[in-house]
Amino acid sequence: MKSILQALAEPNRLLIVELLRTGPMGVGEIAERLSMSQPQTSKHLKVLSEAGLLQMEANANRRIYRLSAQPFQELEAWASSFRRDWEERMDRLDDYLIRLQGSD
């Protein structure tokens, strides 16, 4: 989880992930759409791939990148655990406030 969050913490990498939500793309297309150099884009793609966020498919001399579902499912499950905790806390607060109102 830590490597996923670290990879997504860099703004350009987050932009790449957002761009790839629309579908697979080659390095050149990603670089062009985000106005980055190809070497800079490749470095970011490497970090995202090493974190497990991307899959790469070699097609002749092109490298096509797509999002991997599993890390995002893990992130969603992790974030959901916080939502459950907060919902439980809010339920307890509601119960407490109801008890306070009843003691008037």
CYANA upper distance limits for C-alpha pairs under 8 A (distance plus 0.5 A):
  1 MET  CA      5 LEU  CA      6.83
  1 MET  CA     74 GLU  CA      8.19
  1 MET  CA     75 LEU  CA      7.94
  2 LYS  CA      6 GLN  CA      6.59
  3 SER  CA      7 ALA  CA      6.52
  3 SER  CA     51 ALA  CA      6.06
  4 ILE  CA      8 LEU  CA      6.75
  4 ILE  CA     48 LEU  CA      8.36
  4 ILE  CA     51 ALA  CA      5.89
  4 ILE  CA     52 GLY  CA      7.93
  4 ILE  CA     53 LEU  CA      7.67
  4 ILE  CA     71 PRO  CA      7.81
  5 LEU  CA      9 ALA  CA      6.48
  6 GLN  CA     10 GLU  CA      7.84
  7 ALA  CA     13 ARG  CA      7.37
  7 ALA  CA     47 VAL  CA      6.87
  7 ALA  CA     48 LEU  CA      6.37
  7 ALA  CA     51 ALA  CA      7.14
  8 LEU  CA     13 ARG  CA      6.44
  8 LEU  CA     14 LEU  CA      5.71
  8 LEU  CA     48 LEU  CA      8.29
  9 ALA  CA     13 ARG  CA      8.08
  9 ALA  CA     14 LEU  CA      7.51
 10 GLU  CA     14 LEU  CA      6.86
 11 PRO  CA     15 LEU  CA      6.73
 12 ASN  CA     16 ILE  CA      6.78
 12 ASN  CA     44 HIS  CA      8.03
 13 ARG  CA     17 VAL  CA      6.81
 13 ARG  CA     44 HIS  CA      6.37
 13 ARG  CA     45 LEU  CA      8.01
 13 ARG  CA     48 LEU  CA      7.67
 14 LEU  CA     18 GLU  CA      6.69
 15 LEU  CA     19 LEU  CA      6.59
 15 LEU  CA     34 LEU  CA      8.29
 16 ILE  CA     20 LEU  CA      6.63
 16 ILE  CA     30 ILE  CA      7.61
 16 ILE  CA     34 LEU  CA      8.34
 17 VAL  CA     21 ARG  CA      6.88
 17 VAL  CA     67 LEU  CA      7.78
 18 GLU  CA     22 THR  CA      8.19
 19 LEU  CA     23 GLY  CA      8.26
 19 LEU  CA     30 ILE  CA      8.14
 20 LEU  CA     24 PRO  CA      6.40
 20 LEU  CA     25 MET  CA      7.37
 20 LEU  CA     65 TYR  CA      8.25
 20 LEU  CA     66 ARG  CA      6.74
 20 LEU  CA     67 LEU  CA      6.97
 21 ARG  CA     67 LEU  CA      7.63
 23 GLY  CA     66 ARG  CA      7.12
 24 PRO  CA     64 ILE  CA      6.79
 24 PRO  CA     65 TYR  CA      5.88
 24 PRO  CA     66 ARG  CA      4.99
 24 PRO  CA     67 LEU  CA      8.06
 25 MET  CA     29 GLU  CA      6.79
 25 MET  CA     30 ILE  CA      7.00
 25 MET  CA     64 ILE  CA      5.78
 25 MET  CA     65 TYR  CA      5.99
 25 MET  CA     66 ARG  CA      7.37
 26 GLY  CA     30 ILE  CA      6.81
 26 GLY  CA     62 ARG  CA      7.07
 26 GLY  CA     63 ARG  CA      6.08
 26 GLY  CA     64 ILE  CA      4.88
 26 GLY  CA     65 TYR  CA      6.60
 27 VAL  CA     31 ALA  CA      6.60
 27 VAL  CA     38 GLN  CA      7.32
 27 VAL  CA     41 THR  CA      7.39
 27 VAL  CA     42 SER  CA      7.27
 27 VAL  CA     62 ARG  CA      8.26
 27 VAL  CA     63 ARG  CA      7.02
 27 VAL  CA     64 ILE  CA      7.40
 27 VAL  CA     65 TYR  CA      8.02
 28 GLY  CA     32 GLU  CA      6.56
 28 GLY  CA     38 GLN  CA      6.77
 29 GLU  CA     33 ARG  CA      6.56
 30 ILE  CA     34 LEU  CA      6.66
 30 ILE  CA     41 THR  CA      7.83
 31 ALA  CA     35 SER  CA      6.22
 31 ALA  CA     36 MET  CA      5.32
 31 ALA  CA     37 SER  CA      6.40
 31 ALA  CA     38 GLN  CA      6.03
 31 ALA  CA     41 THR  CA      6.23
 32 GLU  CA     36 MET  CA      6.98
 32 GLU  CA     37 SER  CA      8.32
 36 MET  CA     40 GLN  CA      6.99
 36 MET  CA     41 THR  CA      6.79
 37 SER  CA     41 THR  CA      6.66
 38 GLN  CA     42 SER  CA      6.54
 39 PRO  CA     43 LYS  CA      6.79
 40 GLN  CA     44 HIS  CA      6.98
 41 THR  CA     45 LEU  CA      6.64
 42 SER  CA     46 LYS  CA      6.59
 43 LYS  CA     47 VAL  CA      7.00
 44 HIS  CA     48 LEU  CA      6.79
 45 LEU  CA     49 SER  CA      6.46
 45 LEU  CA     54 LEU  CA      8.28
 46 LYS  CA     50 GLU  CA      6.56
 47 VAL  CA     51 ALA  CA      6.74
 48 LEU  CA     52 GLY  CA      6.97
 48 LEU  CA     53 LEU  CA      5.88
 48 LEU  CA     54 LEU  CA      6.52
 49 SER  CA     53 LEU  CA      6.03
 49 SER  CA     54 LEU  CA      5.17
 49 SER  CA     55 GLN  CA      6.96
 49 SER  CA     56 MET  CA      8.25
 52 GLY  CA     68 SER  CA      7.53
 52 GLY  CA     71 PRO  CA      7.17
 53 LEU  CA     67 LEU  CA      6.43
 53 LEU  CA     68 SER  CA      5.76
 53 LEU  CA     69 ALA  CA      8.22
 53 LEU  CA     70 GLN  CA      8.49
 53 LEU  CA     71 PRO  CA      6.47
 53 LEU  CA     72 PHE  CA      8.13
 54 LEU  CA     65 TYR  CA      6.88
 54 LEU  CA     66 ARG  CA      6.04
 54 LEU  CA     67 LEU  CA      5.04
 54 LEU  CA     68 SER  CA      5.54
 55 GLN  CA     65 TYR  CA      6.20
 55 GLN  CA     66 ARG  CA      5.87
 55 GLN  CA     67 LEU  CA      6.67
 55 GLN  CA     68 SER  CA      6.45
 56 MET  CA     63 ARG  CA      6.85
 56 MET  CA     64 ILE  CA      6.04
 56 MET  CA     65 TYR  CA      5.08
 56 MET  CA     66 ARG  CA      7.04
 57 GLU  CA     63 ARG  CA      6.20
 57 GLU  CA     64 ILE  CA      5.62
 57 GLU  CA     65 TYR  CA      6.99
 58 ALA  CA     62 ARG  CA      6.38
 58 ALA  CA     63 ARG  CA      5.09
 58 ALA  CA     64 ILE  CA      6.78
 59 ASN  CA     63 ARG  CA      6.56
 59 ASN  CA     64 ILE  CA      7.62
 68 SER  CA     72 PHE  CA      8.00
 69 ALA  CA     73 GLN  CA      6.76
 70 GLN  CA     74 GLU  CA      6.75
 71 PRO  CA     75 LEU  CA      6.73
 72 PHE  CA     76 GLU  CA      6.62
 73 GLN  CA     77 ALA  CA      6.69
 74 GLU  CA     78 TRP  CA      6.63
 75 LEU  CA     79 ALA  CA      6.59
 76 GLU  CA     80 SER  CA      6.47
 77 ALA  CA     81 SER  CA      6.86
 78 TRP  CA     82 PHE  CA      7.53
 79 ALA  CA     83 ARG  CA      7.05
 80 SER  CA     84 ARG  CA      6.71
 81 SER  CA     85 ASP  CA      6.83
 82 PHE  CA     86 TRP  CA      6.70
 83 ARG  CA     87 GLU  CA      6.57
 84 ARG  CA     88 GLU  CA      6.67
 85 ASP  CA     89 ARG  CA      6.77
 86 TRP  CA     90 MET  CA      6.58
 87 GLU  CA     91 ASP  CA      6.60
 88 GLU  CA     92 ARG  CA      6.76
 89 ARG  CA     93 LEU  CA      6.66
 90 MET  CA     94 ASP  CA      6.58
 91 ASP  CA     95 ASP  CA      6.73
 92 ARG  CA     96 TYR  CA      6.65
 93 LEU  CA     97 LEU  CA      6.62
 94 ASP  CA     98 ILE  CA      6.65
 95 ASP  CA     99 ARG  CA      6.73
 96 TYR  CA    100 LEU  CA      6.71
 97 LEU  CA    101 GLN  CA      6.68
 98 ILE  CA    102 GLY  CA      6.71
 99 ARG  CA    103 SER  CA      6.86
100 LEU  CA    104 ASP  CA      7.49
